[in-house]
Amino acid sequence: MAIDAVEASSSSPSPSPLSSHSSQPRHYYVAVDRPQFKMVTMVDLLRVARKRSSLPTVLCCSSRDELDAVCSAVSNLPNVSLDSLYSDLAEAERMLILDKFRQATTKLNHNPAASAKVNNETENEEHELFMMVVTDACLPHVSSGESSICARVLINHELPTKKETYLRRMATCLAADGIVINMVAGAGEVMTLKSIEESMGLVIEQMPIDIFEML
C-alpha cells in the first residue's frame, strides 16, 4: 500500500477476489499524508455519497474527541441525517438511536432497485444520507442479543489497532455485501492496516473513485 490522496486514483484498479463477490464485504483504504487531511477527505467522500439515495453509513471513531470533531464537520453538510453514539449517552437514548437507524437501514436495503432507478434519473441530485457516528464502546452488543446495524458503508475514520476491533466493527455495523473504507494517515497507520490485512487474510485495495457505484 502507498500513501495516495483520494484524488490520485484516476483509474479503477483491477478487481480483487473480494470485489468480484457482492455477497462479501469489500475492503478499501484512503491514505493521506497527515492526520488533519482525514477530515477534509471524509467530508469529500460524504458529498459524493449523497449522490446515492440508498447508502446508510456508519463511521467509527476510537475516541469521543474525534467523534465530536467528525460530527461538527458533518453537521455543516446539507441533506445528512446524523446521529451519534458515545459512552456517556443514556442507555434508553442509545437504544432509540440504534432502533431508528436500523429501521432506516432496513427500509433502504430492501428497496435497492427503486433507489437505483432514482439515481439514474437524477444523476446530479443530492439525496438524504443516513449516517451514524459511533465510538467502539457503543457498538451494538451482538453477543448480548442486540441486532447488528447492516449499513452499506462502514468508514473507519480512526483505524483500530487490533484485528479484533476491526472484526467487531464489521460484525456489528456492516451488511454482508457492504464496503469498508479505511482512512489512514502516515506510514505508521499504513503499517497497522497492512498488519490487519495479513492477519485477517483480507485484500484491502486503494479506494477507486467510483466506489459508491459498486453498491
C-alpha positions as CSV (number, residue, x, y, z in Angstrom):
1,M,0.0,0.0,0.0
2,A,1.2,3.5,-0.7
3,I,0.4,7.0,0.6
4,D,-2.0,8.4,-2.0
5,A,-4.7,11.1,-1.7
6,V,-8.2,10.1,-2.8
7,E,-7.9,12.3,-5.8
8,A,-4.8,10.5,-7.1
9,S,-6.7,7.4,-8.3
10,S,-7.7,8.4,-11.8
11,S,-8.4,4.9,-12.9
12,S,-10.1,2.0,-11.2
13,P,-7.7,-0.9,-10.1
14,S,-8.2,-4.4,-11.2
15,P,-10.9,-6.1,-9.1
16,S,-9.8,-8.2,-6.2
17,P,-11.2,-11.6,-5.3
18,L,-13.4,-9.8,-2.7
19,S,-14.5,-7.2,-5.2
20,S,-15.9,-9.8,-7.5
21,H,-18.3,-11.3,-5.0
22,S,-21.1,-9.0,-4.0
23,S,-22.1,-11.2,-1.1
24,Q,-18.8,-10.5,0.7
25,P,-17.7,-7.2,2.3
26,R,-15.1,-5.3,0.3
27,H,-12.3,-3.5,1.9
28,Y,-10.6,-0.3,0.7
29,Y,-8.3,2.3,2.0
30,V,-7.8,6.1,1.5
31,A,-4.3,7.3,2.5
32,V,-3.4,10.9,3.2
33,D,-0.1,12.4,4.3
34,R,-1.2,14.0,7.6
35,P,-4.0,13.3,10.1
36,Q,-5.6,16.7,9.6
37,F,-6.3,15.8,6.0
38,K,-8.5,12.9,7.1
39,M,-11.4,15.2,7.9
40,V,-11.4,17.1,4.6
41,T,-11.2,13.8,2.7
42,M,-14.0,12.3,4.8
43,V,-16.3,15.3,4.0
44,D,-15.5,15.0,0.3
45,L,-16.4,11.3,0.4
46,L,-19.8,12.1,2.0
47,R,-20.5,14.7,-0.6
48,V,-20.1,12.0,-3.2
49,A,-22.1,9.5,-1.2
50,R,-25.1,11.9,-1.3
51,K,-25.4,11.2,-5.0
52,R,-26.8,7.8,-4.0
53,S,-30.1,7.5,-2.1
54,S,-29.5,4.1,-0.5
55,L,-26.3,4.3,1.4
56,P,-26.8,4.1,5.2
57,T,-23.3,4.8,6.6
58,V,-21.6,4.1,9.9
59,L,-18.4,6.0,10.8
60,C,-16.3,4.6,13.6
61,C,-14.0,6.6,15.9
62,S,-11.8,5.4,18.7
63,S,-12.3,8.5,20.9
64,R,-15.0,10.9,22.0
65,D,-12.9,13.9,20.9
66,E,-12.7,12.6,17.4
67,L,-16.4,11.7,17.3
68,D,-17.2,15.3,18.3
69,A,-14.9,16.7,15.6
70,V,-16.5,14.5,13.0
71,C,-20.0,15.5,14.0
72,S,-19.0,19.1,13.9
73,A,-17.7,18.8,10.4
74,V,-20.6,16.7,9.1
75,S,-23.2,18.9,10.6
76,N,-22.4,21.6,8.0
77,L,-23.3,19.3,5.2
78,P,-26.9,19.6,3.8
79,N,-29.1,16.5,3.4
80,V,-27.4,14.5,6.1
81,S,-29.4,12.7,8.8
82,L,-26.8,12.4,11.5
83,D,-26.9,10.6,14.8
84,S,-24.0,9.8,17.2
85,L,-23.4,7.2,19.9
86,Y,-20.9,7.7,22.8
87,S,-20.2,6.2,26.1
88,D,-21.9,8.7,28.4
89,L,-25.2,8.5,26.5
90,A,-28.1,7.2,28.4
91,E,-28.9,3.6,27.5
92,A,-32.5,4.4,26.6
93,E,-31.4,7.1,24.2
94,R,-28.7,4.8,22.8
95,M,-31.3,2.1,22.1
96,L,-33.6,4.7,20.5
97,I,-30.9,5.9,18.1
98,L,-29.9,2.3,17.2
99,D,-33.5,1.3,16.5
100,K,-34.1,4.4,14.4
101,F,-31.0,3.8,12.3
102,R,-31.9,0.0,11.9
103,Q,-35.3,0.9,10.6
104,A,-33.9,3.4,8.1
105,T,-31.3,0.9,7.0
106,T,-33.8,-2.0,6.6
107,K,-36.1,0.2,4.5
108,L,-33.3,1.4,2.2
109,N,-31.6,-2.0,1.9
110,H,-34.9,-3.7,1.0
111,N,-35.5,-1.3,-1.9
112,P,-32.3,-1.1,-3.9
113,A,-33.9,-1.3,-7.3
114,A,-36.1,1.7,-6.7
115,S,-33.1,3.6,-5.4
116,A,-31.0,2.7,-8.5
117,K,-33.8,4.0,-10.7
118,V,-34.0,7.3,-8.9
119,N,-30.2,7.6,-9.1
120,N,-30.1,7.0,-12.8
121,E,-32.9,9.6,-13.4
122,T,-31.4,12.3,-11.2
123,E,-27.7,11.8,-11.5
124,N,-26.6,15.1,-10.1
125,E,-29.3,15.4,-7.4
126,E,-28.3,15.1,-3.8
127,H,-30.2,12.7,-1.5
128,E,-30.6,12.4,2.2
129,L,-27.7,10.4,3.7
130,F,-28.4,8.4,6.8
131,M,-25.3,8.4,8.9
132,M,-24.3,7.4,12.4
133,V,-21.0,8.2,14.1
134,V,-20.0,5.8,16.9
135,T,-17.2,5.0,19.3
136,D,-16.2,1.4,19.8
137,A,-17.6,1.5,23.3
138,C,-21.1,2.0,21.9
139,L,-21.2,-0.6,19.1
140,P,-24.2,-2.9,19.3
141,H,-23.7,-5.8,21.7
142,V,-24.4,-8.7,19.4
143,S,-23.2,-11.2,21.9
144,S,-25.9,-10.0,24.3
145,G,-28.7,-10.3,21.7
146,E,-28.7,-6.9,20.1
147,S,-29.1,-6.9,16.3
148,S,-26.4,-5.6,14.0
149,I,-26.9,-2.4,12.0
150,C,-26.3,-3.7,8.5
151,A,-25.1,-0.4,7.0
152,R,-24.0,-0.4,3.4
153,V,-20.8,1.6,4.2
154,L,-18.5,1.4,7.2
155,I,-15.9,4.1,7.4
156,N,-13.0,3.5,9.8
157,H,-12.1,7.2,10.4
158,E,-9.8,6.1,13.2
159,L,-8.1,2.9,12.3
160,P,-8.4,0.2,15.0
161,T,-5.0,-1.1,16.3
162,K,-6.2,-4.6,16.8
163,K,-7.8,-7.0,14.3
164,E,-10.4,-8.0,16.9
165,T,-11.7,-4.4,16.9
166,Y,-11.8,-4.3,13.1
167,L,-13.7,-7.5,13.1
168,R,-16.2,-6.3,15.7
169,R,-16.9,-3.1,13.8
170,M,-17.6,-5.2,10.7
171,A,-19.8,-7.8,12.5
172,T,-21.9,-5.1,14.3
173,C,-22.2,-2.4,11.6
174,L,-21.8,-3.8,8.1
175,A,-24.2,-5.5,5.7
176,A,-22.9,-8.8,4.2
177,D,-22.3,-7.1,0.8
178,G,-21.2,-3.7,2.2
179,I,-17.9,-1.9,1.8
180,V,-15.3,-0.8,4.4
181,I,-13.3,2.4,3.8
182,N,-10.2,2.7,6.0
183,M,-8.8,6.1,6.4
184,V,-5.0,6.1,7.1
185,A,-2.5,8.9,7.7
186,G,1.2,8.4,7.5
187,A,3.4,5.4,7.4
188,G,2.5,4.2,10.9
189,E,-1.2,3.7,10.1
190,V,-0.3,2.2,6.7
191,M,1.7,-0.5,8.5
192,T,-1.1,-1.1,11.0
193,L,-3.6,-1.6,8.2
194,K,-1.1,-3.9,6.4
195,S,-0.9,-6.0,9.6
196,I,-4.7,-6.2,9.9
197,E,-4.9,-7.2,6.2
198,E,-2.3,-10.0,6.6
199,S,-3.6,-11.3,10.0
200,M,-7.2,-11.5,8.8
201,G,-6.5,-12.8,5.3
202,L,-8.1,-9.7,3.7
203,V,-7.4,-7.9,0.4
204,I,-7.5,-4.2,1.1
205,E,-7.2,-2.1,-2.1
206,Q,-6.8,1.6,-2.7
207,M,-10.3,3.1,-3.0
208,P,-11.4,3.7,-6.6
209,I,-13.0,7.0,-7.5
210,D,-16.3,5.2,-8.4
211,I,-16.5,3.4,-5.0
212,F,-20.2,4.2,-4.5
213,E,-21.2,3.0,-7.9
214,M,-20.3,-0.5,-6.8
215,L,-23.2,-0.7,-4.4
